[in-house]
Amino acid sequence: RISIWATDLGQEASCLTEDGIRQHLGGGTYDGKLIPNKVAIVFGTEAVGCTTEMLNAADLRVNLPLRGFADSLNLSVATALVVHQMFVLDPSLEGAMTEEERRELRQAWYVKLASQRLLSAADKKRRGKLTAYLEGCAEIEKKMKAGEVVYKEEREKWSRMDAKRAELNAIEEKLAADSKKAVKELVDNPPSPITDMRRADEHRICFVGKN
């Protein structure tokens, strides 16, 4: 079972610290750990946070301990800090995946990265036009179903919807196939992860400037 934790600034939220989690669990742990074996963390919008539905469905509401005068954080910053705090609370989370889970993640992620680079500028432009065309057809279809007036030009455009959708699907299918082929070797034999993010001094001149 996957536990659901939702970020929340309300009074029912537990602080994402060892004391906060233990207090929520009545002094206990999750089978000896502070973090469940499977957990999904839900982040809401910056304006209103998670929806009431999500908060009610969550197993635990959490928030980060803040100091100073800020009462909230930018969503991307909050996400990074929460994930980092999870590793602080339970260092065993690092690399806690089966080889099959790793391979599935590489397959999905590498293909996505490759697909962003394999399309030519012309193909990207064509895909964008086809997407916009189909969105326009969807609006025309709504008008037709609602019994609204639909002009001849709109009906002619709508009549070509299936052909345009087939053209877009052909582009997407070719892109998916090309992307899978391009990353197959990396999926099966991934590069070693970067363990040291520090830069060599000779590479830092443009960052530190000239003194």
C-alpha positions in Angstrom: 0.0 0.0 0.0 1.2 3.5 -0.8 0.8 6.1 1.9 -0.3 9.6 0.8 1.2 12.6 2.5 -0.2 16.0 1.5 1.6 19.3 2.2 -0.5 21.7 4.2 -0.2 24.8 6.3 -3.3 24.1 8.3 -3.4 23.4 12.1 -3.8 19.6 11.5 -0.5 19.3 9.6 2.4 17.6 11.4 5.9 19.1 11.2 8.1 17.1 8.9 10.7 16.4 11.6 11.4 13.3 13.7 9.5 14.7 16.6 6.6 15.7 14.4 6.2 12.3 12.8 6.6 10.4 16.1 4.0 12.6 17.6 1.6 11.8 14.8 2.3 8.1 15.3 1.8 8.3 19.1 5.5 7.8 19.7 5.9 4.9 17.2 7.4 4.5 13.8 6.6 2.9 10.4 8.2 -0.6 11.1 11.2 1.0 12.7 11.5 3.9 10.2 10.2 7.5 10.1 9.1 7.2 6.5 6.7 4.5 5.1 8.2 2.1 2.5 5.9 3.5 -0.1 4.8 7.1 0.1 3.4 9.6 -2.4 3.9 13.3 -1.5 1.2 15.7 -2.9 1.9 19.3 -3.4 -0.9 21.8 -4.1 -0.9 25.2 -5.9 1.0 28.1 -4.5 -2.2 30.1 -4.1 -4.4 27.7 -2.2 -2.4 24.5 -1.6 -3.9 21.0 -1.9 -7.6 20.6 -2.5 -9.9 19.7 0.4 -10.6 16.3 -1.3 -6.8 15.5 -1.3 -6.3 16.7 2.2 -9.2 14.5 3.4 -7.8 11.5 1.5 -4.3 11.9 2.8 -2.9 9.6 5.5 -0.8 12.5 6.9 -0.6 16.2 6.3 2.9 17.7 6.6 4.6 21.0 6.6 8.2 22.2 6.8 9.6 23.9 9.9 10.1 27.6 8.9 12.1 30.3 10.6 12.2 34.0 10.0 9.4 36.0 8.5 8.3 33.9 5.6 5.0 32.0 6.1 5.2 30.0 2.9 7.6 29.0 0.1 7.6 29.0 -3.7 6.3 25.7 -4.9 9.5 24.5 -6.5 11.5 25.5 -3.4 9.1 23.8 -1.1 9.2 20.6 -3.2 13.0 20.5 -3.2 13.1 21.1 0.6 10.5 18.5 1.4 12.2 15.8 -0.7 15.6 16.7 0.8 14.0 16.5 4.3 12.7 13.0 3.6 16.3 11.8 2.9 17.5 13.5 6.0 14.9 11.7 8.1 15.6 8.4 6.4 18.9 8.1 4.5 18.0 4.5 3.5 15.6 6.0 1.0 18.5 6.8 -1.3 18.5 4.1 -4.0 15.7 2.2 -2.4 14.4 0.7 -5.6 14.5 -2.7 -7.2 16.4 -3.1 -10.5 13.1 -3.6 -12.3 11.7 -0.3 -10.9 14.9 1.5 -11.9 14.6 0.1 -15.4 11.0 1.1 -15.7 11.8 4.6 -14.6 14.7 4.9 -17.0 12.5 3.7 -19.8 9.9 6.3 -19.2 12.3 9.2 -18.4 14.9 8.6 -21.1 12.2 8.2 -23.8 10.7 11.5 -22.6 14.1 13.3 -22.8 14.9 11.8 -26.2 11.5 12.8 -27.6 12.2 16.4 -26.8 15.3 16.4 -29.0 14.5 14.1 -31.9 11.7 16.2 -33.5 13.0 18.6 -36.1 11.9 22.3 -35.9 9.5 21.6 -38.9 8.0 18.6 -37.1 7.5 20.6 -33.9 5.8 23.4 -35.8 3.6 20.9 -37.7 2.7 19.1 -34.5 1.7 22.4 -32.8 -0.5 23.4 -35.8 -2.2 20.0 -35.8 -2.8 20.2 -32.0 -4.3 23.6 -32.4 -6.4 22.5 -35.3 -7.9 19.6 -33.3 -8.6 21.8 -30.3 -10.5 24.1 -32.7 -12.5 21.1 -34.0 -13.3 20.1 -30.4 -14.9 23.5 -29.9 -16.9 23.2 -33.1 -18.1 19.8 -32.0 -19.3 21.3 -28.7 -21.3 23.9 -30.6 -22.8 21.2 -32.8 -23.9 19.1 -29.8 -25.3 22.1 -28.1 -27.4 22.9 -31.2 -25.7 26.2 -31.8 -25.2 27.8 -35.2 -22.2 26.3 -37.0 -21.1 28.0 -40.2 -20.1 26.2 -43.4 -16.4 26.9 -42.9 -16.5 25.4 -39.5 -18.2 22.3 -40.7 -15.6 21.9 -43.4 -12.9 22.2 -40.8 -14.6 19.7 -38.5 -15.0 17.2 -41.4 -11.2 17.1 -41.7 -10.7 16.3 -38.0 -10.2 12.6 -38.3 -7.6 13.0 -41.0 -5.7 15.6 -39.0 -5.9 13.4 -35.9 -4.5 10.5 -37.9 -1.6 12.7 -39.1 -0.8 13.8 -35.5 -1.0 10.2 -34.3 1.4 9.2 -37.0 3.9 11.8 -35.8 3.5 10.8 -32.2 3.9 7.1 -32.9 7.0 7.6 -35.0 8.5 9.8 -32.4 7.8 7.2 -29.7 9.3 4.5 -31.7 12.4 6.6 -32.6 12.8 7.6 -28.9 12.7 4.1 -27.6 15.2 3.0 -30.2 17.5 5.9 -29.4 17.7 5.1 -25.6 17.5 1.3 -25.7 21.2 0.9 -25.0 21.1 3.5 -22.1 18.1 1.9 -20.6 19.8 -1.5 -20.5 23.2 -0.1 -19.6 22.8 3.2 -17.8 25.7 5.6 -17.1 27.0 5.7 -13.5 25.2 8.4 -11.4 27.1 11.6 -10.6 28.2 11.4 -7.0 30.3 14.6 -6.7 28.6 17.8 -8.0 31.6 20.0 -7.2 33.4 21.6 -10.1 37.1 21.6 -10.7 38.6 25.1 -10.0 39.7 25.6 -13.6 36.0 25.3 -14.6 34.8 27.9 -12.1 36.5 31.0 -13.4 33.3 32.2 -15.2 31.3 31.7 -11.9 33.6 33.3 -9.4 34.8 36.1 -11.6 38.2 37.8 -11.7 39.7 39.3 -8.5 
